[in-house]
């Protein structure tokens, strides 16, 4: 897909991987719509940086777990730009709970993580799909996690939610073909704010990886762009993890 003048929605687009992806899309000539739920200042800063470098970007608030807010967001985007061509389902949340601590995994934790990480991605894909189908072209990239491959992660519900994202990707790829391609990029350890307070643990991990480095947000953004551009690929779950899951 040639991204020049394409309308791209990036959920959670103002921070870390979302920010790097927003910048990368803008460099390709896309009109970047940066969604945020709570991080308004980060989103607006990212959009301003894009505009300062000659790109086009706006911000829009919506909680992706809420269908009504997602549909309103998509309606606003279409009213302003006419369509949506690209969706990067990046918005995710987690809860740090030791894997064996079953008693701390409440119904609220399950509902919160699945609401954003799984239902939120479906909400956005469903709302954007009619416009992509109308154009007979569209591309969606979901953000998974190696937690969904290994079962290890910040918490058991987080790992299960990301495994669900991988399954959602394959089902959407079948449901939306041939007009819309759907793929999933699966980061391993990435230098993000999720490591805040545990930086020493992150640095201990790096030498034990085959590539002996922690991925950066730019690494993940580059693979997201590659998946959007590759028109002969759909339904793929692609790990970018410095060999962590080998």
C-alpha angles and dihedrals in degrees: 000000000000104000098199108128092353117141110238126188115201114188113213084012100155101069140057111315091011091052093048090049092048090053092047092051091048090052087056090055099257125146101241122211109193114205122200136173103195107346096085097149092050091049093048092047091052092048091047091052090052092050091046088058093051099266132124121245142148134181128229131184123227137140100231092207088067113077094202092054092048093051091048090050093051091046089053092050092049092047090054102037106018099239149004118248103169134034124189108190097203104139111112139150134200142192120215107230125151108255095240096046098100095163092064093056101095129183087251091058091050092048094046095049096043091042093060104024099045112009090041092057091047092048092054095044092049093048095047098040099081091058093047091048090050088055091045087229136074143135133212127190120191122199113231129169139228084243085075090054100042103030089233123112148102090316141348094253090050092053091047092047091054091048085054090052089056090052092045089054093057093045093048091047089058095040096050101038138149099023098039128046119208124192137162128224113205115202122201120199108342127182096250138134089269086080091056108137091012100069092125090058090051093051091049090054097054099071090052095057118093091243092039093225139095114237118249128221087252090058091056093043090053091055092046089055090048091053091049092050097046105090096183096061133082137149093027127146106207122188120211101184112126087254094304094140098041 
